[in-house]
């Protein structure tokens, strides 16, 4: 006590024992030069701290830790002839303790042993740590045991003489290094498993002469794994095998993966290989089985890219899953493959035609189990993957879990079908067509019933080309109209539609038959892509067919008064195919049919102030005819009182025959015209339903009137009497020689006028008859004239016939010219001009 860190402590003696049983607070540099001596650090309170480089003389001496703590923060070399005993306690500190030719015995006779604090133990040539006893050795917190090799001397060795476990907390390591005589970790004692929970990096040799070694944390390996005692190596944690790592072949070694990752990045051979859990990763390597045993993946996964030279069995839950991460991979099995009911095969589909593959050179025996595929890209219709090949096949997977894709599902099939050599997956588009039908709950016989067929596509593939078959009973076809596509046939109805993300509809109209049930059903006949769900491919609807009732709301209602004489009888639509209408006067009207209509009204024209009765029947084929009660009503009494008003001929006028009579009046069903000529008894000259009539009337003074006749019970009404004259006489048209000579006689003639007793002839020297020369009255139709003139002179004539209705001149003027005889001629000529004006 009383020293400071870095002091030097020197022990010189011959024989004897130095015991450290208390806490030496300061770290010292130890110079140990004591022959046949023992430095023993005892009890939990014994603590010796070393710093810098301590020395230990190459003499027979012993350093032991018997429950105390040796903290070495410097360098402590233990040369040949020295002994290091670790009975219990702790060796710690971040220094290095080296053994060269040293006898090192970790026997744990008084308790557990701990190497801690980053302490490094270097076992050099001829140095061997013997771990015996039953208590554990812990290599904690970055502490390391390096088993170094040597070129000319035996290697550094850790010899497991018992099944005592090696523990680790905080990343302890055991490293074996290569050399001509490589560093060695060996098990030469104990018959069970030596569990090593520290990282073991084997660059030298790990050898089993008895029992088993379990490397429970992991390590990186380039050395050899030997088992002359036929014990197995157990692996957990992450173990990476790089070249030139190897498992012994004489005898062959068994590797047992109990968890973690067995990463084979170099080719390895085994006498047996078993995996209970974890992953065996083939990193472009070949694993070879030297015996008849298969590779047994009885749990966990076989992953990566590589080859198994031998047989493979995935029993008890083992899974073969090529590839690493998201990248596709291939695992080839040169021999046979067996999968039990608990086994799995898992593949990834990464692109069109690109996937994980399991290729088996022999027979693939599938005793059930599960095949699983995952899709890692957006697949297209028809993408194909050959995921599992084999020489021949027995049995099949019990379950195939295949993923969907955006337009369908992945389907599996063995190809070729007759003698399969592969399992092929293909992206097959699929749809789920759903049909829903609605319609009326009831309809009357003979009426139309309209049904709606809703066709939806639940996907995933859209659009789909769909054929729907619609059948029915209890009615007849009227029409079928789709929102797209076409429909044909009248029963069954076949409709071809294209159904995308939105539903399409078919409107089906059927005419109901006899009373009973009208049934309409729609079903999916086909779909491209194929439909995957048959449970929603059919829909039906039933409609009750009834018979119509008697019409209601009939008008005129029973007992109605003052009903219009013209109009229509009406009723409410009872849904009948047609209606029989009966109408007539009281007593027989309800048995007097007046027509059959499909509407709800029928016109009528009735007498005024008359009692009528009527009824209407509902008529539908296959249904009983039903009628309203017989209803009575009385028409209004509103007879006209105004007589017709005469319009033409007007009073006092003179007209010719035929005469057109006109008048005004309302509501009459017929008009009769009466006339009297010259005071005779009036007679009917004609009848009409209009307000004009034309008739031939004799000449003379005429009186006339009109009688308007109305529908019963209205009485006829006579108009006032009108008076006019009828005159159809014709004025005479004279003719004469148009040119005569002086002293020559000539005649003026005309045609006789019927009824004219005499004629009056005027002669004048001008056409207006202002220079009258003479007037003659004759009863004949001719008058002669004779004139002597000295110069050419024109004479004008007119004739008037005397008849009862008129005394008018015919021609306004007829001209005759007499010429004086010239000396060169013997006789003068006369000329008569005449015209034919209208007579008044």
C-alpha positions in Angstrom: 0.0 0.0 0.0 1.0 3.6 -0.3 2.3 3.2 -3.9 1.1 4.7 -7.1 0.1 3.3 -10.4 3.1 2.3 -12.4 5.2 1.2 -9.5 7.3 -1.9 -10.0 6.7 -4.9 -7.8 9.5 -7.5 -7.8 9.2 -11.0 -6.3 12.4 -12.9 -6.0 12.4 -16.1 -4.2 13.0 -19.8 -4.4 10.0 -21.8 -3.6 7.1 -20.7 -1.5 3.7 -19.1 -2.3 2.7 -15.5 -2.6 -1.0 -15.0 -1.9 -2.9 -11.9 -2.9 -6.0 -11.9 -0.7 -6.7 -8.2 -0.6 -7.3 -5.3 -3.0 -4.1 -3.8 -4.1 -5.3 -0.4 -5.2 -2.4 0.6 -7.5 -1.5 -1.0 -10.8 2.1 -2.3 -10.8 4.6 -3.7 -13.2 5.3 -7.2 -12.0 8.8 -8.7 -12.2 8.3 -12.3 -11.1 11.6 -14.2 -10.6 10.8 -16.9 -8.2 11.7 -20.5 -8.9 9.1 -23.1 -7.9 6.9 -20.4 -6.6 3.2 -19.8 -6.8 1.5 -16.4 -7.1 -2.1 -17.1 -6.0 -4.9 -14.5 -6.1 -7.5 -15.7 -3.8 -10.9 -14.8 -2.4 -13.2 -12.2 -3.9 -11.2 -9.6 -2.1 -7.8 -10.5 -3.7 -7.2 -8.1 -6.6 -3.9 -7.7 -8.3 -3.6 -4.9 -11.0 -0.8 -5.0 -13.6 0.3 -2.3 -16.0 3.0 -1.8 -18.6 5.0 -4.9 -19.4 5.4 -7.3 -16.6 8.0 -10.1 -16.7 7.8 -13.7 -15.7 11.1 -15.6 -15.5 11.5 -18.7 -17.5 11.6 -20.9 -14.5 9.2 -23.4 -13.0 6.5 -21.3 -11.4 2.7 -21.0 -11.2 0.3 -18.1 -11.5 -3.2 -19.1 -10.2 -6.5 -17.3 -9.8 -8.5 -18.9 -7.1 -11.5 -16.7 -6.7 -9.7 -13.4 -6.9 -9.2 -10.9 -9.8 -6.2 -10.3 -11.9 -6.6 -7.1 -13.8 -4.0 -6.9 -16.6 -4.0 -3.6 -18.4 -0.6 -4.2 -19.8 1.4 -7.1 -21.1 1.9 -10.3 -19.2 3.9 -13.0 -21.0 4.0 -16.5 -19.4 7.0 -18.4 -20.8 7.6 -22.1 -21.1 7.9 -24.1 -17.9 5.4 -21.8 -16.2 1.9 -22.8 -15.3 -1.4 -20.8 -15.3 -4.1 -22.2 -13.2 -7.7 -20.7 -13.3 -9.7 -22.2 -10.5 -12.3 -19.5 -10.4 -12.5 -15.7 -10.4 -11.7 -13.1 -13.0 -9.0 -12.2 -15.5 -9.8 -8.8 -16.8 -8.3 -5.5 -18.1 -7.6 -4.5 -21.6 -4.2 -5.9 -21.7 -2.7 -9.0 -23.2 -1.8 -12.2 -21.5 0.4 -14.5 -23.6 1.2 -18.2 -23.2 4.1 -19.8 -25.0 4.8 -23.4 -24.1 2.8 -22.7 -21.0 0.6 -25.2 -19.2 -2.8 -23.5 -18.9 -5.5 -25.3 -17.0 -8.9 -23.7 -16.7 -10.4 -26.3 -14.3 -12.9 -24.1 -12.5 -12.5 -26.2 -9.4 -13.7 -23.5 -7.1 -16.3 -21.8 -9.4 -16.9 -20.1 -12.6 -14.2 -18.4 -14.6 -14.5 -15.0 -16.3 -12.3 -13.3 -18.9 -13.5 -9.7 -19.1 -12.8 -6.1 -19.9 -11.3 -6.6 -23.4 -8.6 -8.9 -22.1 -6.7 -10.8 -24.9 -5.2 -14.2 -24.3 -2.7 -15.3 -26.9 -1.9 -19.0 -27.0 1.3 -19.4 -29.0 3.3 -22.5 -29.9 3.1 -25.3 -27.4 0.6 -23.5 -25.3 -2.6 -25.3 -24.5 -5.6 -24.1 -22.5 -7.3 -27.1 -20.9 -10.9 -26.5 -20.0 -11.9 -29.1 -17.5 -14.4 -29.5 -14.8 -18.0 -28.5 -14.9 -18.0 -24.8 -14.2 -18.3 -22.4 -17.1 -15.9 -20.0 -18.7 -17.2 -16.6 -19.7 -15.5 -14.5 -22.3 -17.1 -11.1 -21.9 -17.1 -7.6 -23.2 -14.8 -7.9 -26.2 -12.3 -10.3 -24.6 -10.5 -12.7 -26.9 -8.8 -16.0 -26.9 -6.4 -16.2 -29.9 -5.3 -19.7 -30.8 -2.2 -19.0 -32.8 -0.5 -21.4 -35.1 3.2 -22.1 -35.6 5.5 -23.1 -38.3 7.7 -25.5 -36.5 6.1 -26.0 -33.2 2.8 -27.3 -32.1 0.0 -24.7 -32.3 -1.8 -22.9 -29.6 -4.7 -25.0 -28.5 -7.9 -24.7 -26.5 -8.7 -28.2 -25.4 -12.2 -28.9 -24.1 -11.7 -31.7 -21.7 -15.3 -31.6 -20.4 -18.7 -30.4 -21.4 -18.3 -27.2 -19.5 -19.9 -24.3 -21.4 -18.2 -21.3 -22.7 -20.3 -18.2 -22.2 -20.1 -14.7 -23.4 -21.6 -11.4 -22.5 -20.7 -8.4 -24.7 -19.0 -10.0 -27.6 -16.2 -12.4 -26.6 -14.3 -14.2 -29.3 -12.2 -17.3 -29.8 -10.0 -17.1 -32.9 -8.1 -20.0 -34.5 -5.4 -18.9 -36.9 -3.8 -20.8 -39.8 -0.3 -22.0 -40.0 1.6 -25.1 -40.8 0.5 -26.1 -37.3 -2.7 -24.1 -37.1 -4.4 -22.8 -34.0 -6.8 -25.5 -32.8 -10.0 -25.6 -30.8 -10.6 -29.2 -29.9 -12.9 -31.3 -27.8 -11.3 -34.3 -26.3 -13.4 -34.8 -23.2 -17.1 -35.0 -22.3 -19.6 -37.0 -24.2 -22.2 -34.3 -24.6 -22.3 -30.9 -26.2 -19.8 -28.1 -25.5 -21.8 -25.0 -25.9 -19.7 -22.0 -27.0 -21.6 -18.8 -26.8 -18.6 -16.6 -27.9 -17.9 -15.8 -31.5 -15.6 -18.4 -33.0 -13.7 -17.4 -36.1 -12.0 -20.5 -37.4 -9.0 -19.9 -39.5 -7.2 -23.0 -38.2 -8.8 -26.2 -37.0 -11.8 -27.1 -34.9 -11.8 -30.8 -34.1 -14.1 -33.2 -32.2 -12.8 -36.3 -30.7 -15.8 -36.9 -28.5 -19.2 -35.4 -28.0 -20.3 -32.4 -30.0 -19.4 -28.7 -30.3 -22.1 -26.1 -30.6 -21.0 -22.7 -32.0 -23.9 -20.7 -30.8 -23.1 -17.1 -31.9 -21.4 -17.2 -35.2 -18.1 -16.6 -36.9 -16.2 -16.3 -40.1 -14.5 -19.5 -41.2 -11.7 -20.3 -43.6 -10.3 -23.2 -41.6 -11.1 -26.9 -41.2 -13.8 -28.6 -39.2 -12.7 -32.2 -38.3 -14.5 -34.9 -36.4 -12.4 -38.0 -35.9 -14.8 -38.9 -33.1 -17.8 -38.6 -35.5 -19.3 -35.9 -33.3 -21.4 -33.2 -35.1 -20.9 -29.5 -35.3 -23.9 -27.4 -34.4 -24.2 -23.9 -35.7 -26.3 -21.0 -34.6 -25.9 -17.3 -35.3 -24.3 -16.1 -38.5 -21.5 -18.3 -39.8 -19.8 -17.3 -43.0 -17.7 -20.0 -44.8 -15.1 -18.6 -47.2 -12.5 -20.5 -49.1 -10.5 -22.5 -48.1 -12.9 -23.5 -45.4 -13.6 -27.3 -45.4 -15.3 -30.0 -43.5 -13.3 -33.2 -43.0 -14.0 -36.1 -45.3 -12.1 -38.8 -43.4 -14.3 -39.4 -41.6 -17.1 -37.2 -43.1 -18.4 -34.5 -40.8 -22.0 -33.8 -40.0 -23.1 -30.2 -39.8 -26.2 -29.4 -37.8 -27.8 -25.9 -38.3 -29.9 -25.2 -35.2 -30.5 -21.6 -36.1 -29.0 -18.4 -37.5 -27.4 -18.4 -41.0 -25.1 -21.0 -42.4 -23.6 -18.9 -45.3 -21.8 -21.2 -47.7 -19.7 -18.9 -49.9 -17.4 -21.7 -50.8 -17.9 -25.4 -51.8 -18.3 -27.7 -48.9 -18.6 -31.4 -48.4 -20.4 -33.2 -45.6 -21.1 -36.7 -44.3 -24.4 -35.4 -43.0 -26.3 -32.1 -43.0 -29.3 -31.3 -40.9 -31.1 -28.0 -40.3 -33.7 -27.6 -37.6 -34.1 -23.8 -37.9 -32.5 -20.7 -39.4 -31.2 -20.5 -42.9 -28.7 -22.3 -45.1 -27.5 -19.9 -47.7 -25.9 -21.0 -50.9 -23.8 -18.1 -52.1 -22.9 -19.5 -55.6 -21.5 -22.6 -53.9 -21.9 -26.3 -54.1 -22.6 -28.5 -51.1 -21.7 -32.1 -51.6 -23.1 -35.0 -49.6 -20.5 -37.8 -49.4 -22.8 -40.5 -48.1 -26.3 -41.8 -48.9 -28.0 -39.4 -46.5 -29.9 -36.5 -48.0 -29.5 -32.9 -47.1 -32.1 -32.6 -44.4 -33.8 -29.2 -44.3 -36.2 -30.2 -41.5 -36.8 -26.6 -40.4 -35.9 -23.1 -41.5 -34.9 -22.2 -45.1 -32.6 -23.3 -47.8 -31.9 -20.0 -49.7 -29.6 -18.4 -52.2 -28.0 -19.6 -55.5 -26.1 -22.8 -55.7 -26.1 -26.6 -55.9 -26.7 -29.5 -53.7 -24.8 -32.5 -55.0 -27.0 -35.2 -53.5 -30.5 -35.7 -52.4 -32.7 -33.1 -50.5 -35.5 -33.6 -48.1 -37.6 -30.8 -46.7 -39.5 -32.5 -43.9 -41.0 -31.3 -40.7 -41.4 -27.7 -41.9 -38.3 -27.2 -43.9 -38.5 -24.6 -46.8 -36.6 -24.4 -50.0 -36.6 -20.8 -51.2 -34.1 -19.8 -53.9 -32.7 -16.4 -54.2 -31.6 -13.8 -51.7 -33.8 -10.9 -50.7 -35.8 -9.7 -53.7 -33.4 -11.1 -56.3 -34.4 -14.3 -58.0 -32.2 -17.3 -57.5 -31.8 -21.0 -58.6 -31.1 -24.0 -56.4 -30.2 -27.2 -58.2 -30.5 -30.6 -56.5 -28.6 -33.2 -58.5 -30.3 -36.1 -56.9 -33.8 -36.7 -55.7 -36.1 -34.4 -53.8 -38.6 -35.2 -51.2 -41.1 -32.9 -49.5 -43.3 -34.0 -46.6 -46.7 -32.8 -45.6 -45.0 -30.2 -43.4 -42.5 -29.0 -46.0 -42.5 -25.9 -48.1 -41.3 -24.6 -51.4 -41.3 -20.8 -51.8 -40.5 -18.9 -55.0 -40.5 -15.3 -56.1 -41.8 -14.1 -59.5 -39.6 -11.0 -60.3 -40.3 -10.3 -64.0 -41.9 -11.8 -67.1 -40.3 -15.3 -67.3 -37.9 -14.5 -64.4 -38.4 -16.2 -61.1 -36.8 -18.4 -58.5 -36.2 -22.0 -59.7 -35.8 -25.3 -58.0 -34.2 -27.8 -60.5 -34.2 -31.4 -59.4 -32.1 -33.9 -61.4 -33.9 -37.0 -60.1 -37.4 -37.9 -58.9 -39.4 -35.3 -57.1 -41.6 -37.0 -54.5 -44.3 -34.6 -53.2 -46.0 -36.0 -50.1 -48.2 -32.9 -49.7 -46.8 -29.8 -48.2 -47.2 -26.3 -49.4 -46.0 -24.5 -52.5 -45.9 -20.7 -52.2 -45.3 -18.0 -54.8 -45.0 -14.3 -54.4 -45.3 -11.7 -57.1 -42.7 -8.9 -57.0 -43.7 -6.8 -60.1 -46.8 -5.8 -62.1 -47.5 -8.9 -64.2 -49.2 -8.9 -67.5 -51.8 -11.4 -68.9 -50.0 -14.5 -70.0 -46.7 -14.0 -68.2 -45.2 -17.5 -67.6 -42.6 -18.9 -65.2 -41.0 -22.4 -65.0 -40.4 -22.5 -61.3 -39.8 -26.2 -60.5 -38.2 -28.8 -62.8 -37.6 -32.5 -62.3 -36.9 -35.7 -64.2 -40.2 -37.2 -63.0 -42.8 -36.6 -60.3 -44.7 -38.6 -57.7 -47.5 -37.0 -55.8 -48.3 -33.3 -55.6 -48.3 -30.4 -53.2 -51.3 -30.4 -50.9 -51.6 -26.6 -51.1 -50.5 -24.1 -53.7 -50.6 -20.5 -52.4 -50.5 -18.4 -55.5 -50.7 -14.6 -55.6 -53.2 -12.5 -57.5 -52.2 -9.8 -60.0 -53.9 -6.7 -61.1 -56.1 -8.5 -63.7 -56.4 -12.0 -62.3 -54.6 -14.8 -60.6 -51.5 -16.9 -61.0 -52.4 -20.5 -62.0 -50.1 -23.6 -61.7 -50.0 -26.5 -64.0 -47.6 -29.4 -64.7 -46.2 -29.5 -68.1 -46.3 -31.4 -70.3 -49.6 -32.8 -68.9 -48.9 -36.4 -69.9 -45.4 -36.8 -68.5 -44.7 -33.7 -66.5 -41.2 -32.4 -66.0 -41.9 -29.0 -64.7 -44.3 -26.9 -62.6 -45.3 -23.9 -64.6 -47.0 -20.8 -63.4 -49.0 -18.4 -65.6 -50.8 -15.1 -65.1 -54.4 -15.8 -66.1 -56.8 -12.8 -66.2 -60.1 -13.5 -64.3 -63.3 -11.7 -63.6 -66.1 -12.0 -61.1 -69.3 -11.3 -62.9 -72.3 -10.5 -60.6 -75.9 -10.5 -61.8 -78.8 -8.8 -60.0 -82.4 -8.7 -61.3 -85.3 -6.5 -60.2 -88.8 -6.2 -61.4 -92.4 -5.5 -60.4 -94.0 -7.4 -57.6 -97.3 -7.7 -59.4 -98.8 -7.0 -62.8 -102.1 -7.6 -64.5 -102.7 -10.2 -67.1 -102.0 -8.7 -70.5 -99.9 -5.8 -69.1 -96.2 -5.3 -69.8 -93.7 -6.1 -66.9 -90.3 -4.4 -67.1 -87.3 -6.1 -65.5 -83.8 -4.7 -65.0 -80.8 -7.0 -65.2 -77.7 -5.4 -63.6 -74.5 -7.0 -64.8 -71.4 -6.0 -62.7 -67.8 -6.9 -63.0 -66.1 -7.2 -59.6 -62.8 -7.7 -61.3 -60.0 -7.8 -61.2 -59.9 -8.0 -65.0 -61.8 -5.3 -66.7 -63.4 -5.1 -69.2 -64.9 -8.5 -69.8 -66.8 -9.8 -72.8 -69.9 -11.4 -71.2 -72.8 -13.4 -72.6 -76.0 -13.4 -70.5 -78.9 -15.8 -71.1 -82.3 -14.6 -69.9 -85.3 -17.0 -69.8 -88.8 -16.6 -68.6 -92.2 -18.3 -68.2 -95.7 -17.1 -67.8 -95.5 -14.4 -70.4 -94.4 -13.5 -73.9 -91.4 -11.5 -75.2 -91.8 -7.8 -75.9 -88.3 -6.3 -76.0 -84.7 -6.5 -74.6 -82.5 -3.5 -74.6 -78.9 -3.4 -73.3 -76.9 -0.3 -72.3 -74.2 -1.6 -74.6 -73.8 -4.6 -76.8 -76.6 -6.5 -78.4 -79.5 -8.8 -77.5 -81.2 -11.4 -79.7 -83.8 -14.0 -79.5 -87.3 -14.0 -78.0 -86.8 -16.7 -75.4 -84.3 -17.4 -74.3 -82.8 -13.9 -74.8 -79.1 -13.9 -75.5 -77.2 -10.7 -74.8 -73.6 -10.0 -75.5 -72.1 -7.2 -73.4 -68.8 -5.6 -72.6 -68.7 -5.0 -68.8 -66.0 -2.7 -67.5 -65.6 -1.1 -64.1 -69.2 0.2 -64.2 -72.2 -2.0 -64.3 -74.2 -2.5 -67.4 -78.0 -3.0 -67.6 -80.4 -5.0 -69.7 -84.0 -3.9 -69.7 -86.3 -6.8 -70.5 -90.0 -6.2 -71.2 -92.4 -9.2 -71.0 -96.2 -9.3 -71.5 -97.9 -11.1 -68.7 -100.0 -14.1 -69.6 -102.8 -15.7 -67.6 -103.2 -15.1 -63.9 -100.4 -16.9 -62.0 -96.7 -16.2 -61.9 -94.4 -14.5 -64.4 -90.8 -15.7 -63.7 -87.7 -14.1 -65.3 -84.2 -15.5 -64.8 -80.8 -14.3 -66.0 -77.6 -16.3 -65.9 -74.0 -16.0 -67.0 -73.3 -18.2 -70.1 -69.7 -17.2 -70.6 -67.1 -14.6 -69.8 -63.8 -13.7 -71.3 -61.6 -13.5 -69.1 -63.1 -16.4 -67.2 -65.4 -15.9 -64.3 -64.1 -17.2 -61.0 -67.1 -17.0 -58.7 -70.1 -19.1 -59.8 -72.2 -18.1 -56.8 -73.3 -14.7 -58.1 -73.8 -15.7 -61.8 -77.6 -16.2 -61.5 -80.5 -14.0 -60.5 -84.3 -14.4 -60.9 -87.4 -12.5 -60.1 -91.0 -13.6 -59.8 -94.0 -11.4 -60.5 -97.6 -12.2 -59.5 -100.0 -12.0 -62.5 -103.5 -10.8 -61.5 -106.7 -10.0 -63.3 -108.0 -6.5 -63.6 -110.9 -5.3 -61.5 -113.9 -3.4 -62.8 -113.2 0.2 -63.8 -113.8 2.9 -61.2 -114.3 6.7 -61.2 -116.8 6.4 -64.0 -118.3 9.6 -65.4 -121.1 10.5 -65.8 -121.7 9.1 -62.3 -124.8 7.3 -61.3 -127.7 9.7 -60.8 -126.0 12.7 -62.5 -128.2 15.5 -63.9 -127.6 18.2 -66.5 -125.0 16.1 -68.3 -123.8 17.7 -71.5 -125.4 16.4 -74.7 -122.0 15.8 -76.3 -118.7 14.7 -74.7 -117.2 11.4 -73.6 -117.9 8.8 -71.0 -114.7 8.2 -68.9 -113.3 5.8 -66.3 -110.1 5.0 -64.5 -107.6 2.5 -66.1 -108.1 -0.8 -64.4 -105.2 -2.4 -66.4 -107.5 -4.3 -68.7 -106.5 -5.1 -72.3 -109.7 -3.3 -73.5 -113.0 -2.0 -72.4 -116.6 -2.7 -73.6 -118.8 0.3 -73.4 -122.6 0.1 -73.1 -124.8 3.2 -73.5 -128.4 3.9 -74.4 -131.7 5.4 -73.2 -133.1 4.3 -69.9 -134.4 0.8 -70.1 -131.9 -0.9 -72.5 -128.8 1.2 -72.4 -126.8 -1.2 -70.2 -127.2 -3.9 -72.8 -126.6 -1.8 -75.8 -122.9 -2.0 -76.7 -121.5 1.0 -78.5 -117.9 0.0 -78.9 -114.6 -1.5 -77.5 -111.6 0.7 -76.8 -108.2 0.3 -75.3 -108.3 3.7 -73.7 -110.4 5.1 -70.9 -113.0 7.2 -72.7 -115.5 7.0 -75.5 -117.3 10.0 -77.1 -121.0 10.4 -77.4 -123.8 12.6 -78.8 -127.0 12.5 -76.9 -130.5 14.1 -76.9 -131.3 16.9 -74.6 -133.3 16.4 -71.4 -133.2 12.6 -71.8 -132.5 9.8 -69.3 -129.7 7.4 -70.2 -128.0 4.4 -68.6 -124.5 3.1 -69.2 -121.7 0.8 -67.9 -118.2 -0.3 -68.8 -116.5 -3.7 -68.7 -112.8 -4.7 -68.2 -111.9 -7.2 -70.8 -108.6 -9.2 -70.6 -107.9 -12.6 -72.3 -107.7 -15.5 -69.8 -109.5 -13.3 -67.2 -113.1 -13.0 -66.3 -114.9 -9.9 -67.7 -115.9 -7.5 -64.8 -118.3 -4.6 -65.1 -119.2 -1.4 -63.3 -122.8 -1.2 -62.1 -125.4 0.1 -64.5 -125.3 3.9 -64.0 -128.1 6.3 -64.9 -127.9 10.0 -65.8 -130.0 12.8 -67.4 -128.8 15.2 -70.1 -129.3 18.9 -69.9 -132.4 20.5 -71.6 -131.1 23.6 -73.5 -133.1 23.9 -76.8 -132.2 26.9 -79.1 -134.8 29.8 -79.3 -133.2 32.0 -82.0 -134.5 31.5 -85.6 -132.2 31.4 -88.5 -131.2 34.8 -89.9 -131.5 35.1 -93.7 -128.4 36.5 -95.5 -129.0 36.2 -99.3 -130.7 36.9 -101.6 -131.3 40.2 -100.0 -134.8 41.6 -99.9 -135.8 43.4 -103.1 -132.9 42.2 -105.1 -133.1 40.6 -108.6 -131.1 37.5 -109.2 -130.9 34.9 -111.9 -131.5 31.2 -111.5 -130.0 29.0 -110.0 -130.3 30.9 -106.8 -127.9 30.4 -103.8 -129.7 30.8 -100.5 -127.5 31.5 -97.3 -128.4 32.1 -93.6 -126.9 31.9 -90.2 -127.9 29.6 -87.3 -126.4 27.4 -84.5 -127.0 23.9 -83.3 -129.5 22.6 -85.9 -129.1 19.1 -87.2 -130.8 20.0 -90.5 -132.1 23.0 -92.4 -135.1 23.0 -94.9 -135.5 25.8 -97.4 -139.0 26.8 -98.7 -139.8 29.3 -101.7 -142.9 30.7 -103.5 -142.8 32.2 -107.0 -145.5 34.7 -108.1 -147.6 34.1 -104.9 -147.9 30.4 -105.2 -147.9 28.1 -102.1 -144.4 27.8 -100.7 -142.7 24.5 -101.4 -139.5 22.9 -100.1 -136.6 23.5 -102.6 -134.0 21.5 -100.6 -132.5 20.5 -97.2 -128.9 20.6 -95.9 -127.0 20.3 -92.6 -125.0 23.4 -93.6 -126.1 27.1 -93.9 -126.3 27.4 -97.6 -128.2 25.8 -100.4 -128.4 26.3 -104.3 -131.7 25.6 -106.2 -133.3 26.4 -109.5 -136.1 29.0 -109.1 -138.5 30.2 -111.8 -138.7 33.9 -112.9 -140.9 36.2 -111.0 -141.4 37.6 -107.5 -140.1 35.1 -104.9 -140.7 34.8 -101.2 -138.6 32.3 -99.0 -137.8 31.2 -95.5 -135.7 28.5 -93.6 -136.8 26.0 -91.0 -134.0 24.8 -88.5 -134.6 21.4 -87.1 -132.9 20.3 -83.8 -132.2 17.0 -82.1 -135.1 15.8 -80.0 -136.7 17.0 -77.9 -136.0 20.5 -79.3 -138.6 21.9 -81.7 -137.9 23.3 -85.1 -137.7 27.1 -85.6 -138.7 29.0 -88.8 -136.9 32.1 -90.0 -138.5 35.3 -91.1 -139.6 35.5 -94.8 -137.5 37.2 -97.4 -138.5 38.5 -100.9 -136.6 39.0 -104.2 -137.1 38.8 -107.9 -135.9 36.1 -110.2 -135.3 37.0 -113.8 -133.5 34.7 -116.3 -134.8 36.5 -119.6 -132.3 37.3 -122.4 -132.2 40.6 -124.3 -132.4 40.2 -128.1 -129.3 40.5 -130.2 -130.0 42.0 -133.6 -128.3 41.3 -136.9 -128.5 43.2 -140.3 -126.7 43.7 -143.5 -123.8 45.9 -142.6 -123.3 47.8 -145.8 -126.0 48.9 -148.4 -126.4 51.5 -151.1 -128.7 54.4 -151.2 -132.3 53.6 -152.0 -131.6 50.0 -151.2 -134.0 48.2 -148.6 -132.3 46.2 -145.8 -133.7 44.2 -142.8 -132.8 44.3 -139.1 -133.4 40.8 -137.6 -133.0 39.0 -134.2 -133.8 35.8 -132.5 -137.0 35.4 -130.6 -137.0 35.7 -126.9 -139.1 33.2 -125.0 -142.1 34.9 -123.4 -141.6 38.2 -125.2 -145.0 39.3 -126.7 -143.5 42.3 -128.6 -140.3 44.1 -129.4 -139.3 47.8 -129.7 -136.7 49.0 -132.3 -135.0 52.3 -132.0 -133.1 54.0 -134.9 -130.6 56.9 -134.4 -127.7 58.6 -136.1 -125.3 58.2 -133.2 -124.4 55.2 -131.0 -125.6 56.9 -127.9 -129.1 57.3 -129.4 -129.3 61.0 -128.7 -130.2 61.7 -132.4 -133.2 59.4 -132.6 -134.9 59.0 -135.9 -137.7 56.6 -135.2 -139.1 54.0 -132.8 -141.0 51.0 -134.0 -143.0 48.4 -132.0 -143.4 45.0 -133.6 -144.4 41.5 -132.7 -142.1 39.9 -135.3 -138.4 39.4 -135.2 -137.6 41.6 -138.2 -137.9 45.2 -139.4 -137.0 46.6 -142.9 -135.5 50.0 -143.5 -135.0 52.1 -146.8 -133.0 55.4 -147.0 -131.9 57.8 -149.7 -128.7 59.6 -148.9 -126.4 61.9 -150.9 -123.4 61.2 -148.8 -122.4 58.1 -146.8 -124.4 58.0 -143.7 -124.3 55.7 -140.6 -127.5 54.5 -139.0 -127.6 52.9 -135.4 -130.3 50.4 -134.1 -131.2 48.7 -130.9 -134.0 46.2 -130.0 -135.8 45.7 -126.7 -137.8 42.7 -125.9 -140.8 43.0 -123.5 -140.9 40.1 -121.0 -142.5 39.8 -117.5 -139.2 40.4 -115.5 -137.3 42.8 -117.8 -137.7 45.3 -120.8 -134.1 45.9 -121.8 -132.3 46.5 -125.0 -130.1 43.8 -126.3 -127.3 45.5 -128.2 -126.4 49.0 -127.2 -126.1 50.0 -130.9 -126.0 48.4 -134.3 -124.6 50.5 -137.1 -125.7 50.5 -140.7 -124.0 52.8 -143.3 -125.6 53.9 -146.6 -123.4 55.3 -149.3 -124.4 57.9 -152.1 -124.1 56.5 -155.7 -121.0 57.9 -157.4 -121.0 58.7 -161.1 -118.6 55.9 -161.8 -120.8 53.3 -160.2 -124.3 52.3 -160.9 -125.3 51.7 -157.3 -124.2 52.9 -153.8 -123.4 50.4 -151.1 -124.6 50.4 -147.5 -122.7 49.1 -144.4 -124.1 48.0 -141.1 -121.9 47.8 -137.9 -123.1 46.0 -134.9 -121.8 45.0 -131.6 -123.2 42.8 -128.7 -123.0 44.6 -125.4 -124.4 43.0 -122.3 -128.0 43.7 -121.7 -129.0 45.3 -118.5 
